Amino acid sequence: MSNLQVTINITKQSLEVSDDGGVLFHTLVSTALNGAGEENGSECTPRGRHIIRAKIGEGCDLNTVFVARRPSDEVFSESLQQQYPERDWILTRILWLSGCESGINRGGNVDTMRRYIYIHGCPDGTEMGVPASHGCIRMTNKDVVTLFELLPVGTDVLICE
């Protein structure tokens, strides 16, 4: 059995999935506009060792809008974006992260899961390779579906600079 590992590089704005045989998947992502950081309320992307705690959205259509981790009745469109220009769009799939390092990204004021940090889809046309999120890791909808299908719950995720 192969040992899957996800590495998210904040500096390179990239995500890579590898196993014992090498790289299986590589893509550009968008991490936090505020850079790296673990504190609640910072809107930064947390560093360190994590796992995929939950996968949400299996079978949902591309561009399904999620609110509070549940699919809403909305499908993202330009008109919806114009109607809610300030909304932070969470689309298509969610891979919810949980920190593994007590005091660094787990527990207290630095808990990745309680901060609701996800890997998720975003509107088509959102530029990848540029920090712009509120702390999450944004991916294209196509790429987040590929990642969702590739990774089981419990997969190790390393977020580094």
N, C-alpha and C positions, 0 to 999 in steps of 0.2 A: 504494500500500500504506500502511495506517495504521501509526502508530508507537505501540504500546501502552506505557503507563507505569503502574506501580502505586505509589501513595503510601500509606504506613502512618503515621498520625499517632498517636504515643504519648499525647499530651495529650488528644486527642479520642477515643482508642480506636476509631479508624475506619480502614477500608481503602477506597481508591477506585481504580478502573481507568479510565483515560482514554486517548483517542487524539487525533488532530488535530482531530476533530469535537466533542470534549467528553467528558463523563462517561458511561461505559458501564455501570458497576456501582459501587454504594456499599453498605457494610454496617458494622455495629459488630463489633469484634473484642475479644479480651482479650490484652494483652501482659503483660510480666513484673510480678509483684507487687513485685519489687525495683527497678522503674523502668528507666531507660535506662543502658546501660553495655556495654562491649565485652570486658572481661577474662574469660578462661577461668575458670570456677568461680564467677562472680559471680551467676549466675542472673538476669541482666539482659538486656533486649532491646537488641541492637546497633543503633547509628544509622549513617546514611550510605548510600552507593550500593551496591547489591547486584544480583545477577542470580539468576534461577531456574536453578539448576545441574542439577537433576533433578526429574522428576515420577514419583511412585511411587504405585501403587494403581489404575491404569487398569482399569476393569471390575470392581473389587471391590464387594461389596455395601455399602450404608450400614451403619455401625457395625462394619465389619471392624476388628479390633484389630491394630495393628502393633507388633512388637517388633524392635528393631534394624533398622528400615526394611523389614521383611519382614512380609507378612500372616501372622498366626498362625492357628491353627485356631479361634480364639475370635471370637465376635460379642458386642459389648458388651451387657450387660443389667444390671438392678438387682441380680440375685443375684451376678453376677460382680463388680460394684462392691462389694458387701458382703463378698465373699470376699477382695478385695484393696483395702481402703479407702485405702491410701497410694500406690497406683499413679498415675502421671501418664499418663493415657489419651491415646494418639495413634490417632485413628480415621479411617476412610473414605478419605482421600487425604493425601499428603505432597507439598509443594512445598519442596524443599531449597534453602536460600539460600546463596550464596557472596558474600563481600565483594569489592568492587572497588577499595578504597582501602588501599594498602600501609601498614602501621603503624597504621591506624585500625580496619579491620575485616577485614584480610587479612594473614596471616602471623603468626609468633610467637605471643604469648600473647593475641592479639585476633582470631584467625581464625574468622569466622562459620561457615564450613563445618565446620571441625574441632570447633567447639562443638556441632555438630548442631542448628543453629537452623533450624526449619521453619515453614511455614504449614501448619496441619493441623486436622482435625476433632476434636471433643471430644464428651463425652456430651451428649445432648439435655437441656435444662434448665439447662445451665451458663450463668450470667449473662454476657452480652456487654456491652461498654461499661465493664467494671470490670477493672483490672489483677489478674491472678491466676495467670499462668503461671510456669514456671521459666525463661523467656527466649524461648520460641517465641511465635508469633502464633496464637492459637486462634480458630477460626471454628465456626459451626454446621455440621453435616454437609451440609445442603442447600447452604449458601453455598460451602463448600469444593469441592463437586462443580461448581458453576457456575464458580468461579474456575479450577479445574483444566481444564475444557473450553475456557475462554476464552483461556488464556495458553499460549504455546509456551515451551519451554525457551529460555533466553537473554533473556527479558523483563526489562527494567530494573525494579528495586524500590528506591524511596527510603524509608528509615525516618527519620522526623524527630520533633521534639517541637513 
